[in-house]
Amino acid sequence: MLLRLGVGAAVAAHAGKHIGVMKSSEMSLITESPRWVTIDVLDCRQNGQAQPRQRKEVHDLTDAEWGKFRDAVRAFKDINTCKGWSGGGSCTPPYPHGYDSFVKIHRDSETASWTDDFLPWHRRQLADFETMLQSVAQDCSITIPYWDWVAEGDAGFLTSEVWSPERFGALKSGCVDDGIGAGFGMQADPRTQVWCTRRDPKVGMQSMSGLTWEVKADLVPQGEVDDAVKGFAYTQFRNFVEQAATQLRFDVGGHMDSTVDPRDPLFLAHYSFLDKLYLDWQKTNPAVASSCGSCGVMK
């Protein structure tokens, strides 16, 4: 399935406060430290007009499309990433000129979680991240795929293609050592690897004290998602989506189940799917599509 997003348009407004996608001109005005590389933003307009971005479900990507996305993510991660150990000091480039800057802004945000800013906040972050991927790769066709984990459900969760080494890497406890995020970390300490990107899944066969049992992913069923898209006001819908998303993050565990979940590239496909649900809700409820409850200026 294709998801078409109009970039640069308002995504929400409340009480006269505008919330939208960061423009390229805003990115270029960020003050840079001499120690960091500044990424020149690629102009993907045609005849002066911003073009819709098309996102595909991750299973629908061709190998070539996945390869371009994977290579762009890994190239972006390599730019302005601390390679050695920084003993307690800050080692994060200015937003949005490095992968790790997206981790930090997500961690430090006052409104990214459990407020009505949740959906527009992450829409903006995804759009900014896409812009940087396109700029690094010099390719306007690159977008972030979404993972429809609702369609996979509990039955398909553990065997999903997303856990293959050709996609996001194995769902296992410990450092992510295959897939798109293999070897990712922040301020990596070669002595302990304590800063590696980690997962700690809570699903599958579990055992303790001689007892063995199976834990299901407990993902929200499609029928409940459809009802929420059709019948919920914004705040109720946002809360429903955020609770469902939290269960998925808990299932994966590790950095995904934390405020620094962008450290795991799976974050991108996960939140891209949430953005698709948000767009579905807006299309289904056009009269209130610009409403975002009690949202305000995103912090």
HELIX and SHEET records of a PDB file:
HELIX    1   1 SER A   24  SER A   28  1                                   5    
HELIX    2   2 VAL A   58  ASP A   60  5                                   3    
HELIX    3   3 ASP A   63  ASP A   78  1                                  16    
HELIX    4   4 TYR A   99  ASP A  108  1                                  10    
HELIX    5   5 PHE A  118  ALA A  137  1                                  20    
HELIX    6   6 TRP A  149  PHE A  157  1                                   9    
HELIX    7   7 GLU A  161  TRP A  163  5                                   3    
HELIX    8   8 GLN A  222  GLY A  231  1                                  10    
HELIX    9   9 TYR A  234  VAL A  252  1                                  19    
HELIX   10  10 GLY A  254  ASP A  257  5                                   4    
HELIX   11  11 ASP A  261  ARG A  263  5                                   3    
HELIX   12  12 LEU A  266  THR A  284  1                                  19    
HELIX   13  13 PRO A  286  VAL A  288  5                                   3    
SHEET    1   A 2 LEU A   2  LEU A   5  0                                        
SHEET    2   A 2 ARG A  53  LYS A  56 -1                                        
SHEET    1   B 2 ALA A  10  HIS A  14  0                                        
SHEET    2   B 2 LYS A  17  GLY A  20 -1                                        
SHEET    1   C 2 GLY A 174  CYS A 175  0                                        
SHEET    2   C 2 ARG A 198  ARG A 199 -1                                        
SHEET    1   D 2 GLY A 204  MET A 208  0                                        
SHEET    2   D 2 LEU A 211  VAL A 215 -1                                        
END                                                                             
